Each structure stands twice: as C-alpha cells, then as structure tokens.
C-alpha cells in the first residue's frame, strides 16, 4: 500500500510539472490592452465597458481583430483561472457554456460566484460583459 501511494504521489507531481498545474500566474498587459496570463499561456481582451446579451458578446468576440485575431468566448474553467490569477472586477462575464439553449454560465469577478444567466439578458444594465480569450500568439 505504501509503495502504491508513493507511486501515485510521484505520478501526480510529474503530471503537474508537465502540464503546468500549480504554476504561479502573472498577469501582464501590453500596450494595446491584451492581458497575458503567463501561468496558463492564455491571452485576454476585455470587451466594451457595457452590459451585453450573450449574442452581442459573441458577435463582438467573433469580429475582434486586435493583435491579429484568433479570439473566442472563454469557458468557465478559463474564467475561473483568470479570477484565481487575481483578476477582480465589479461585473460578471459571459462564458461559452450553456445550460440548455437559453441559459448561459457566467462568472462574477467581484467574488468568483458562478451563475446562470438568460442568454438574452434581463433588466438592462445588469447583463454580463464580454471578454475574449485565445492561446498566446
């Protein structure tokens, strides 16, 4: 039992080193506003300072050409990683993940809450905002 536990711990440590799990993130913003997370290798671009429906956010991301393009909507794990790296905002951000056809997961960057939100929004002004993400270029 002791040998198998030792092998298990060594395997987990090896995987974490190979895949960068536990790597300390450092957020760096360049001169055009692209935020690079050195821990994950992801690059982020914050959308307009306005609430949007999911469809508006998705259209904005699809048309984004800053830094050569290649942007997409982030998934919840990516948003959580950005929050865990220290990103704090007083608004929520749309993800690419749906629960059914009309409800989308969002992450509230004030406290890290994961919430479901109607795709078409709700009362104006309380809608989430758009972030774009891509693998580092």
C-alpha positions in Angstrom: 0.0 0.0 0.0 2.8 2.4 0.9 4.6 1.8 -2.4 1.4 2.3 -4.5 0.7 5.6 -2.6 4.3 6.8 -3.3 3.9 5.9 -7.0 0.6 7.8 -7.0 2.1 10.9 -5.5 5.1 10.9 -7.9 2.7 10.5 -10.8 0.6 13.4 -9.7 3.7 15.6 -9.2 5.0 14.6 -12.6 1.8 15.4 -14.3 1.5 18.8 -12.6 5.0 19.7 -13.7 4.4 18.6 -17.3 1.1 20.4 -17.7 1.8 23.4 -15.6 -0.8 22.8 -12.9 0.0 24.9 -9.9 2.2 27.2 -11.9 2.0 30.7 -10.5 0.1 33.1 -12.8 1.4 36.5 -13.6 -0.9 38.9 -15.5 0.8 41.3 -17.9 -1.0 43.9 -20.0 0.6 45.1 -23.3 0.3 48.5 -25.0 -2.9 47.6 -26.9 -4.7 46.2 -23.8 -4.0 42.4 -24.3 -3.7 40.8 -21.0 -1.4 37.7 -20.9 -1.6 35.1 -18.2 1.9 33.6 -18.0 0.7 30.8 -15.9 -1.8 29.5 -18.4 -0.5 30.9 -21.6 -3.8 32.5 -22.4 -4.3 36.0 -23.6 -7.4 38.1 -22.8 -9.0 41.1 -24.1 -11.7 42.9 -22.2 -14.8 44.0 -24.1 -16.5 47.4 -24.2 -17.5 48.9 -20.8 -21.1 48.0 -21.3 -23.5 45.2 -20.5 -24.4 42.9 -23.4 -26.6 40.0 -24.3 -24.7 36.8 -25.0 -25.4 37.1 -28.7 -23.9 40.7 -28.7 -20.9 39.5 -26.8 -20.4 36.5 -29.1 -20.6 38.8 -32.2 -18.1 41.2 -30.7 -15.7 38.4 -30.0 -16.1 36.9 -33.5 -15.3 40.3 -35.1 -12.3 41.2 -32.8 -9.1 41.7 -34.7 -6.9 43.2 -32.0 -3.4 41.6 -32.0 -4.1 39.6 -35.1 -7.4 37.9 -34.2 -8.0 34.3 -33.2 -10.3 35.2 -30.3 -13.2 33.2 -28.9 -15.6 33.2 -25.9 -14.0 31.8 -22.8 -15.2 28.7 -21.0 -15.9 28.6 -17.3 -12.6 26.9 -16.4 -10.7 29.7 -18.2 -12.7 32.4 -16.5 -12.1 30.7 -13.1 -8.4 30.6 -13.9 -8.3 34.3 -14.6 -10.2 35.0 -11.4 -7.8 32.8 -9.5 -4.9 34.6 -11.0 -6.1 37.8 -9.3 -8.5 39.4 -11.8 -11.2 41.3 -9.9 -14.0 43.4 -11.5 -17.4 44.5 -10.3 -19.2 42.8 -13.1 -19.9 39.3 -14.4 -18.6 37.9 -17.7 -20.3 35.6 -20.2 -18.8 32.2 -20.9 -19.2 29.9 -23.9 -21.0 27.3 -21.8 -24.8 26.8 -22.0 -27.2 25.0 -19.7 -29.9 24.2 -22.2 -30.4 26.5 -25.1 -31.3 29.8 -23.4 -29.3 29.9 -20.2 -25.5 30.6 -20.1 -23.0 30.3 -17.3 -21.3 33.5 -16.2 -18.6 34.3 -13.7 -19.0 37.2 -11.3 -15.5 38.7 -11.0 -16.2 40.6 -7.7 -16.4 37.4 -5.6 -15.9 34.4 -8.0 -19.5 33.3 -8.0 -20.6 31.1 -10.9 -24.2 32.0 -12.0 -26.6 31.1 -14.7 -28.0 34.0 -16.8 -30.6 34.2 -19.6 -28.9 34.4 -22.9 -31.0 37.4 -24.0 -30.1 39.3 -20.8 -32.6 40.5 -18.3 -33.2 44.0 -17.0 -30.9 46.4 -18.9 -27.8 47.3 -17.1 -27.4 44.1 -15.1 -26.3 42.0 -18.1 -22.8 40.4 -18.1 -20.0 41.8 -20.2 -17.8 40.3 -22.8 -14.2 39.0 -22.6 -12.3 37.4 -25.4 -9.6 34.7 -24.9 -7.0 32.9 -27.1 -3.9 30.9 -26.8 -0.8 33.1 -26.7 0.4 34.2 -30.1 
